[in-house]
Amino acid sequence: MEITVYPPDVQEIGEFDGGRITETKPLGFPGEGPEVPHTGPLFYWAWATAKGYGKIGLHPHQAFEIMSYALKGEIGHYDTMGNRSRVKAGGAQVMQTGSGVSHEEETVSDHNEFFQIWFEPDLKKTVRQAPTYAEFRHKDFPVEVRDGVTLKHVIGNGAPVSLVTEAAMQDILIPSGQRYQRELSANRTLAIVVINGEGTLSDVIGSEKHDLAVKYFAVVHAGTNGSVAIHAGQAGPLRLAMIEVPAEVDYALYREQQG
């Protein structure tokens, strides 16, 4: 099991609207931040923050599947398909951008935080499809508790978000002092961003432990079948977002073509 951790000080940063919206990028666009191998069709992951109102003006997208997932506050969306909406913390806005669509985003609460995550399907196919938009509220997502650990399924496992890209995502809360174990099949990758708390990440059959803290980005790649364990520290619960994708797909990926 190959585990690599990227603390926030090595991640790319950005801003919009004159600095009203700032972001760190656990997984940046090609050429941004450190090179992160084995992420397959997980193309981009940013964590945006805004105190008060901020706006990302109208801009185009094509072919990618893009999700905004609200962590705090409320985020707004408008697109050229005529959709206009807002979702609060725990909700998601999902665009399958297909043949092309432009949209704008805004933050509307006193304090706002959200992920924007891009998934990469076979772009040669999706670029020929009509764009779509869907929104979901926190209550729309299934939640289960396993041995005291709360798993909110955002993509896959009965979640309402349906993508062309092969991916699964959970918002996970591990109580202080407790452990969550996750099996991972060969040639699969887990990408993890810590939202709150501290803890450790390790291969269950190895002795090396990797520290986790807020905004740390961890990538786990399984060359063979295995398991990882995540322990929450004693100071409080550990909340993290976890995405599982295949390390390789049967179509050409954008990064590979750029390389």
C-alpha positions as CSV (number, residue, x, y, z in Angstrom):
1,M,0.0,0.0,0.0
2,E,1.5,3.3,-1.1
3,I,0.5,6.3,1.1
4,T,1.5,9.9,0.4
5,V,0.4,12.9,2.4
6,Y,0.4,16.4,1.1
7,P,0.1,19.1,3.9
8,P,-1.5,22.4,2.9
9,D,1.8,24.3,2.7
10,V,2.7,22.3,-0.5
11,Q,-0.7,22.7,-2.1
12,E,-1.4,25.4,-4.8
13,I,-3.5,28.4,-3.8
14,G,-5.8,30.7,-5.7
15,E,-8.3,33.5,-5.3
16,F,-11.4,35.0,-7.0
17,D,-13.3,38.3,-6.8
18,G,-10.4,40.4,-5.7
19,G,-9.5,37.9,-2.9
20,R,-13.0,37.6,-1.4
21,I,-12.9,33.9,-2.3
22,T,-9.6,32.1,-1.6
23,E,-8.8,28.5,-2.1
24,T,-6.3,25.8,-1.5
25,K,-6.0,23.0,-4.0
26,P,-5.3,19.5,-2.7
27,L,-5.3,18.4,-6.3
28,G,-4.6,21.2,-8.7
29,F,-4.8,21.5,-12.4
30,P,-1.9,20.2,-14.5
31,G,1.2,22.2,-13.6
32,E,-0.2,23.4,-10.2
33,G,1.3,22.1,-7.0
34,P,3.1,18.8,-6.5
35,E,2.5,16.0,-9.0
36,V,0.1,13.5,-7.5
37,P,0.2,10.1,-9.1
38,H,-2.5,7.3,-9.3
39,T,-5.5,9.7,-9.1
40,G,-7.1,8.2,-12.3
41,P,-10.3,10.1,-13.2
42,L,-10.2,12.3,-10.1
43,F,-9.0,15.4,-12.0
44,Y,-9.2,18.4,-9.6
45,W,-10.1,19.1,-6.0
46,A,-10.2,22.6,-4.4
47,W,-11.3,23.9,-1.0
48,A,-12.7,27.4,-1.3
49,T,-13.3,29.8,1.6
50,A,-15.1,33.2,1.8
51,K,-16.1,35.5,4.6
52,G,-19.3,37.1,3.3
53,Y,-20.4,37.6,-0.2
54,G,-18.1,36.6,-3.1
55,K,-18.6,35.8,-6.7
56,I,-16.9,33.7,-9.4
57,G,-18.2,35.3,-12.6
58,L,-19.6,33.5,-15.6
59,H,-17.2,31.1,-17.2
60,P,-17.4,28.0,-19.5
61,H,-16.9,24.3,-18.9
62,Q,-17.1,21.3,-21.2
63,A,-17.1,17.5,-20.9
64,F,-16.0,17.3,-17.2
65,E,-18.4,16.4,-14.3
66,I,-18.1,19.0,-11.6
67,M,-19.5,19.0,-8.1
68,S,-19.6,21.8,-5.5
69,Y,-20.0,20.4,-2.0
70,A,-20.9,22.9,0.7
71,L,-19.1,22.5,4.0
72,K,-20.2,25.7,5.7
73,G,-22.6,28.5,4.9
74,E,-24.5,28.7,1.6
75,I,-23.4,28.7,-2.0
76,G,-25.3,29.9,-5.1
77,H,-25.3,28.8,-8.7
78,Y,-26.4,30.2,-12.0
79,D,-25.9,28.6,-15.5
80,T,-26.7,29.3,-19.1
81,M,-29.2,26.4,-19.0
82,G,-31.4,28.6,-16.9
83,N,-30.7,27.0,-13.5
84,R,-30.5,29.3,-10.5
85,S,-30.2,27.8,-7.0
86,R,-28.6,27.8,-3.6
87,V,-27.6,25.0,-1.3
88,K,-26.5,25.1,2.4
89,A,-23.9,23.1,4.2
90,G,-24.1,19.5,3.4
91,G,-25.7,20.0,0.0
92,A,-24.2,19.6,-3.4
93,Q,-24.5,21.1,-6.9
94,V,-23.5,18.8,-9.8
95,M,-22.9,19.8,-13.4
96,Q,-22.3,17.3,-16.2
97,T,-20.9,19.9,-18.6
98,G,-21.2,17.8,-21.8
99,S,-21.1,19.8,-25.0
100,G,-20.6,23.0,-23.0
101,V,-22.2,25.3,-20.4
102,S,-21.2,28.5,-18.6
103,H,-22.0,29.1,-14.9
104,E,-21.3,31.5,-12.1
105,E,-20.9,30.8,-8.4
106,E,-21.4,32.9,-5.3
107,T,-21.0,32.7,-1.5
108,V,-23.8,34.3,0.5
109,S,-23.4,33.6,4.2
110,D,-21.1,35.2,6.8
111,H,-18.6,32.3,6.5
112,N,-18.6,29.9,3.6
113,E,-16.5,26.9,2.7
114,F,-17.0,24.4,-0.1
115,F,-15.2,21.8,-2.2
116,Q,-15.2,22.0,-6.0
117,I,-14.3,18.6,-7.4
118,W,-13.8,17.7,-11.0
119,F,-14.3,14.1,-12.3
120,E,-13.0,13.1,-15.7
121,P,-15.2,10.7,-17.8
122,D,-14.2,9.8,-21.3
123,L,-14.2,13.4,-22.6
124,K,-14.4,12.3,-26.3
125,K,-17.8,10.8,-25.4
126,T,-19.3,13.3,-22.9
127,V,-18.4,16.3,-25.1
128,R,-21.1,15.0,-27.5
129,Q,-23.8,14.9,-24.7
130,A,-26.1,17.6,-23.5
131,P,-25.1,19.3,-20.3
132,T,-27.1,18.7,-17.1
133,Y,-27.5,20.2,-13.7
134,A,-28.8,18.8,-10.4
135,E,-28.8,19.9,-6.8
136,F,-29.1,18.0,-3.6
137,R,-29.6,18.9,0.1
138,H,-28.0,17.3,3.1
139,K,-31.1,15.3,3.9
140,D,-31.0,13.7,0.4
141,F,-27.9,11.7,1.1
142,P,-28.0,8.3,2.9
143,V,-26.1,8.1,6.2
144,E,-25.1,5.0,8.0
145,V,-23.2,4.3,11.2
146,R,-20.6,1.5,11.4
147,D,-19.0,0.7,14.7
148,G,-19.6,4.3,15.9
149,V,-18.2,5.9,12.7
150,T,-20.7,8.0,10.6
151,L,-20.6,7.6,6.8
152,K,-22.5,10.0,4.6
153,H,-22.6,8.6,1.1
154,V,-22.2,11.5,-1.4
155,I,-21.5,9.5,-4.6
156,G,-22.3,5.8,-4.9
157,N,-23.6,3.3,-2.3
158,G,-27.2,4.6,-2.7
159,A,-26.3,8.3,-2.9
160,P,-28.5,10.4,-5.3
161,V,-25.4,11.8,-7.2
162,S,-25.0,9.8,-10.4
163,L,-21.9,10.3,-12.5
164,V,-20.5,8.8,-15.7
165,T,-17.1,8.7,-14.1
166,E,-16.4,5.7,-11.9
167,A,-16.1,7.1,-8.4
168,A,-17.5,6.9,-4.9
169,M,-17.4,9.6,-2.2
170,Q,-18.1,9.6,1.5
171,D,-18.2,12.4,4.2
172,I,-16.9,10.5,7.3
173,L,-16.9,11.4,11.0
174,I,-14.8,9.3,13.3
175,P,-15.3,9.9,17.1
176,S,-12.3,10.9,19.1
177,G,-10.1,7.9,19.9
178,Q,-11.8,5.6,17.5
179,R,-10.7,3.9,14.3
180,Y,-12.1,3.4,10.8
181,Q,-10.8,0.7,8.6
182,R,-11.2,0.7,4.8
183,E,-10.4,-2.1,2.4
184,L,-9.0,-1.2,-1.0
185,S,-8.8,-3.5,-4.0
186,A,-5.8,-3.7,-6.2
187,N,-5.3,-0.8,-8.6
188,R,-7.7,1.4,-6.7
189,T,-6.9,4.8,-5.1
190,L,-8.3,6.6,-2.1
191,A,-8.0,10.4,-2.0
192,I,-8.7,11.9,1.4
193,V,-9.0,15.5,2.6
194,V,-9.2,16.3,6.3
195,I,-12.1,18.7,7.1
196,N,-11.8,18.9,10.9
197,G,-9.7,17.3,13.6
198,E,-6.4,15.3,13.8
199,G,-5.4,11.7,13.6
200,T,-3.2,9.2,11.8
201,L,-3.4,7.1,8.6
202,S,-1.6,3.7,8.2
203,D,-1.5,0.5,6.3
204,V,-3.0,-2.1,8.6
205,I,-0.2,-4.5,8.0
206,G,2.6,-1.9,8.2
207,S,4.1,0.0,11.2
208,E,4.4,3.5,9.6
209,K,1.8,6.1,10.6
210,H,1.1,9.3,8.7
211,D,-0.2,12.3,10.7
212,L,-3.4,13.9,9.5
213,A,-4.6,17.4,10.3
214,V,-7.0,20.0,8.8
215,K,-6.6,20.4,5.0
216,Y,-4.1,17.6,4.8
217,F,-4.5,15.6,1.5
218,A,-3.7,11.9,1.6
219,V,-3.5,9.6,-1.4
220,V,-3.6,5.8,-0.9
221,H,-2.8,3.6,-3.8
222,A,-3.2,-0.2,-3.6
223,G,-0.9,-2.2,-5.8
224,T,-2.5,-5.3,-4.3
225,N,-5.6,-5.9,-2.2
226,G,-5.2,-4.3,1.3
227,S,-6.6,-2.1,4.0
228,V,-5.9,1.2,5.7
229,A,-6.8,2.3,9.2
230,I,-7.6,5.9,10.2
231,H,-7.4,6.8,13.9
232,A,-9.0,9.9,15.3
233,G,-7.0,11.8,17.9
234,Q,-8.1,12.1,21.5
235,A,-8.7,15.9,21.2
236,G,-11.9,15.5,19.2
237,P,-13.6,13.8,16.3
238,L,-12.0,13.5,12.9
239,R,-14.0,14.5,9.8
240,L,-12.8,13.8,6.4
241,A,-13.9,13.5,2.8
242,M,-12.9,10.3,1.0
243,I,-13.1,9.6,-2.7
244,E,-12.3,6.2,-4.3
245,V,-11.5,5.9,-7.9
246,P,-9.7,3.4,-10.2
247,A,-6.0,4.2,-10.6
248,E,-6.3,3.5,-14.3
249,V,-9.2,3.7,-16.8
250,D,-9.7,2.3,-20.3
251,Y,-9.7,5.7,-22.0
252,A,-7.1,8.5,-22.4
253,L,-7.0,10.9,-19.5
254,Y,-6.3,14.6,-20.0
255,R,-3.1,14.6,-17.9
256,E,-1.7,11.8,-19.8
257,Q,-2.3,13.6,-23.1
258,Q,-0.7,16.7,-21.7
259,G,2.4,14.8,-20.6
